[in-house]
Amino acid sequence: MKDSGNGLQEAVARKGSFVGTLRAVAWSFFGVRRGADHAQDVAKLNPIHVVIAGVLGAVVFVVSIIVLVNWIVGSGVAA
């Protein structure tokens, strides 16, 4: 049980860049990722950065959809 805590500490201590994490999360939103790139991400990326980038990506996606729908409804195309 103590060993799994060590693994988590090692994962959180990874020095992957936040920009690289954002790029990996953006690709995952599209569902396009090579297996080799995925393995490299698992080895390099900080899991906390992945969670933060995923939440930010989801917020940007939802806000974009809301803005798009409001724009379409406001333009009269949907009427």
N, C-alpha and C positions, 0 to 999 in steps of 0.2 A: 504494500500500500504506500509506503514511503517513497518507493521508487517512482511511482507515477507522478508524485509531486515534484520530483527532480526533473522529470521530463517536461513538465509544464513550465518550470522555472527556466529551463534551457530554451524552450520555445519562445518565451516572452523576452529573453535576453538576446534574441536574434537581431542583427543590425540591418535588416532589409529596409530600403528607403520607403518613405510614405508614398512618393510619386510612383515607384514601382508597384506598390500595393494597389494604388488607385488604378493603374493600368491593368493589373491582373483582375481586379474586381470588375472593371469595365468590360473586359473580354468575357468574363463569366456571365455578365448580364446578357450578352449576345449568345452565349452558349457555344462559343468558338474558342477552343484552346487545344493546342497540340499536347500530346502526352508528355513529351520531353520538357516542354515549358511548365506544365503542371507539376512535374516532379521537382523541377528546379525551384518553383514557387514554394512548394511544401518545405523544402530544405532552407530557404532563405527568409521567407516572410514572417513577420511578427504577427501572431494570431490576434493581438489586440488591435493592431493596425488594420487587419482584415475586417474585423467586426466594425470598427469605426468607418472604414471606407464603404462597407456594405450598407450601413445605415445612411450615410451621406448619399450614396448612389440611389438608394430607395427613395429618399426625400426628394432628390432632384428629379427622379422619374415621375413621382406622383405630382409634384408641382408643375412639371412640364405638361402632363396630361390635363391637369386642371386649366392651365393657361390655354392650351390648344382647344379644349372644349369651350371655354368662355369666348375665345376668339371666333370659333365657328358659329356658335349660337348668336353672338353679337353681330356677325356679318350678315345674318339673314339667310345664309345658305341652308341651314338646318330647318328653317320654318316651313 
